[in-house]
Amino acid sequence: MPREPYNVRVLRGKAVASLKNGVTAFNSLEDAGRLTTVLLSFQHAFEMLLKGALDSKKVQVFDRRSGKSIGLERAINLAQQTDGIKLTDDEAGTIRALDALRDAEQHWYVVVDEGMLYLYVRAAVTLFDDLLMRVFDVRLSDHLPSRVLPISAEPPQELSILVDREYERVASLLRPGRRASAEADARIRALLATEALADPGAAEVSETDVRRVARGIREGKTREQVFPKLSGYSTSTSGAGLTVEVRVVRSGGLPVSYTTDPAMEPAAIRTVDLQKKFYMGPLDLAARAGLKQNHALALRRHLGLDADDDTYSHEFVFGRSKHRRYSDNALRALKEALPKVDLGNVWRAHRTIAFNSPAGPLPACAEPGCVHSRTG
């Protein structure tokens, strides 16, 4: 068996050490600083574990432009695309939700219901163990005794029950005369962070969204109206005692993230940083997909990825300049299409209009299995 690279050993060791710190803090009898330590430790544990996993698969974990190590969000995106890791959307959502809570707690403050904190920590331990086994063929129990895994006086409850309970608590805090808006805002931040389970663009909590949610709750809006993204998620719990496993799973379709519908409930509209979602230029997208620039351009047109639907691409306007940027959805679409299409035929079909019109009509495709999102 080949010796494990030094970088991988160090990163995995840091990940396990941070997980131990988080578990110890969770089980601590001291409340002061407990939440901060738990969230910081688990966020760091996953960042180190993902980077170690990527490095073991020979994936570049340093940004070539800045020369610095990539952040957690970029590590998540790469882990979803890398064979041997293949982080699922639900797994990525669990890590993003933890990171959003960590960010809110580290840079300001947040109040997390104890039942929800237990659910997150238990789901994190389960996922950490899954990834260790998937990538390194070892179990978490090889690194720490099972007696220190998270415990709680309250048995794990289903995510939707916890969210509804917390929503009712916030509504109670915001009633006229309570003067508890600061605590209500802190609990709203935790609910907003939970939306990262469903939408990568919701991984940051802004005070604009906090005020919007508080206003919607004061107006008597239901939880489904204010937090529609959370309606599609639940938890899957198996085992008992110290062997309990908790996973956050999607119970329905991914809720819509963007809308132009004027009838949409305003309390449900989340502010999203589009530059984080659409972070790749056309040259970067081609390089990551392993394509020549002209072939990537033709394949983008072939798949209709340049349509401005805020799923695959988005056009940013800076003064008189317009720049189209692409998301991980676009990269995934290109990679999935490559084995299914004849790239030569795609290039020949699109090369005429590829350079003449940035949004020109697409010719009909007679190739078997070829699907256009729009045809000319």
Secondary structure, 3 states (H helix, E strand, C coil): CCCCCHHHHHHHHHHHHHHHHHHHHHCCCCCCCHHHHHHHHHHHHHHHHHHHHHHHCCCCCECCCCCCECCHHHHHHHHHHCCCCCCCHHHHHHHHHHHHHHHHHHHCCCCCCHHHHHHHHHHHHHHHHHHHHHHHCCCHHHCCCHHHCCCCCCCCCCHHHHHHHHHHHHHHHCCCCCCCHHHHHHHHHHHHHHHHHCCHHHCCCCHHHHHHHHHHHHCCCCHHHHCHHHHHEEEEEECCHHHCEEEEEECCCCCCCCCCCCCCCHHHCCCCCHHHHCCECHHHHHHHHCCCHHHHHHHHHHHCCCCCCCCCEEEEEECCEEEEEECHHHHHHHHHHHHHCCHHHHHHHHHHHHCCCCCCCCCCCCCCCCCCCCCC
